[in-house]
Structures are given as C-alpha cells and as structure tokens.
Amino acid sequence: MSAENLELIRSLMPAPEVDLVTLFTDDEVAAQLIEAVRHLFDPGFFSVQHVPGAEPATHDGLDGFRASWLDWLAPWASYRTEVEELIDLGDRVVAVVCDYARREPGAPEVALHTATVWTVRDGRIVREDSYPGGRAEALASVGLNE
C-alpha cells in the first residue's frame, strides 16, 4: 500500500505556480477544491499544526484544515509551495517542501522550509501534521533521524 499512499499524497500537492492565498481565501474556489478531494479523506480526518513555542493546534475535518491554512496565510499577500521530497514510510508520507511567500505584492519572496506528515489508512487520509521546522522536525516526530 505504501506506493499508493505516496501517489495519493503526491496528487494533493499543488503545482508550484498555485497561489495558496487565492486557493484558500476565495470561498468558491476553496469549496470546489474541498469537494474535489473529499473522497480522499477519512470522515474522521484531522490536522495538527506544530508551531514552536506553542501547544499543537488541532483542527477537525477539511473545514478545519482550511481554517488552519487561513490563519497561517493571514500575513501573506501570496504564498506558493514546491515539493522537494516525498518520503514513503508505509502508512505515513513525509512531504518536505519549500514555501515561498510575499508580505506585499511585488516584494521579494521569503523562503520557508517546512514539512508535513500525512497518515493514510485504508487508502484515505486520516491525519495531517505540519511542522514549520522542516524535514528534521517531521522525521523526529516519527522516530527517525536525518
């Protein structure tokens, strides 16, 4: 199943030119996206944001997932992501990405290295854990060293 899990997560990764601010803040676009991917997620899906210095924040369902992205994207005028690596761990997939964001239109992009651990059960995503600390932090969360 691990190859299928890897492909499932790969299918969710946005193209590098997709602006996540537009994707998540436009209610109509976000609703269409959620409906298009809902079948890939377990009904009990939840996401957890692990921000250094704060308690992890848990969000239920795809609406909660969107809400967490809206909070994260609030200070940015644009935000895009490029996948650097997908690591197959069987029922989990670590997505290592470089995010590029601008505070104001036309400002230089800031690069942020982040990672997400996706947990898949029976072909559906049950959990997403995001780590703004990147690859090392995500791998440590699943008991692996770099």
N, C-alpha and C positions, 0 to 999 in steps of 0.2 A: 504493500500500500504506500510505502514512502515515496516512490516515484510519482504516484498520483497526487499525493499531498503536496509535493514540490510544485507540480504543474498547477494545482489548484491555487496556491499562493502566487505563483508567477502570473496567473491570469488576472489577479486582483491589482497588480502593481500598475499604477498609471504610467502612461508614456511620459518621457522627460519634459515634453513641452506643455503638459497639462498643468494649468494654474489651479492649485488646490483651494485657493481663496475663492475663486469663482465657482469651483465644483461644489464646495460645501456651503457657501453663503447664499447661493441662488436657490431658493426654496423649490422651484420647479425642477431644476437640474438635479438637485440632491434627492428629491422624491423619485425621479426616474431612475437614478443610479441605485438607490436602495431597493426598488422593486426589481431591477435587473439582476441584482446579486443575492436577493433574499434567500433563494433556494440553496445557496452555497453555505448558509449559516444555520447552525442548530437553533431551535427556538429558545434555548436557554443561554445563548451566546452572551458573553460579557467581555468588556475590555478594562484593562488596568493600566493607568499611567503611573510610572515610577519616576518621580521628579526628585532629584537630590535635595535633601533638607526638608522634605515634606512627606507626610503619610501618603501611601499609594491611593490614588483616586479610582474607584470602580464605577463603571457605567454599564447599565443593563441594556441589551439589545442594540439593534442598529441605530435607533434614535439616540440612545445614549452615546454610542460611538461617534455619531455626527456631532452631538453636543460637545464631546471632549475635543474634537477637531476644531469646532468653532471657538472654544476657549483658547486653544493653542494658537490658532491663526489670527486672533484678535489684533495683535500689534503689527501684523504684516500687511503690506499692500499687495504683495504677490509671494507665492510660495510654490516651489516645484521640487520634485524628488527624482533622483536617479539611483536605480538599484546597482549596487556594487557587487553583491554576492548573496546567493541563497544557499543556506546550509541545511542539508537534509539530516534530520535527527529522528527519523521514523515518524512518530505521531506528532512531532513538532518540527517547525521550519523556522529558522532564524533568517530574517531579511535584514541585511546590512545595507544601509543607504546613505547617500549624501544628499541632504536637503539644501536648497538654495532659496534664500528669501531676501526680499527688499522691504524696508520700512516705508519708503516713499517711491512712487513711480519714477523710474529713471535713476534711482540711487544705485550704487554698486550692490551686487549680491553678496550676502553673507553666507558662508558655507557652514552647515551643521552636520556632523556625522552622528547618525542615530541608528538604532536597531530595534526590531520587533520580533518577539517570539510568538508565533502562531501555533495554536494547538488544534489538531484535527482528530475527530473521532467519527468513525463510520462514514467517511467521505464528506463530513461537514465541519465547518469551523466552530469550535466551542468556546475558544478564548483567544484574546489578543493582549499581549503585554508589551508596552512600549518603553524603551529605555533611551532617553536623550543622551546618556553617556556613551552610547555606541556599542560596537561589537564586543569589547571586553566585558562590559557590564551585562549584556544579554547572555553571553556564553557563561559567565559566572552564575547567572540566575538558574541555569540548567545544569550546573555542576561541572562545567568544562572550563579548562584554561585555554588561553590563546595559543 
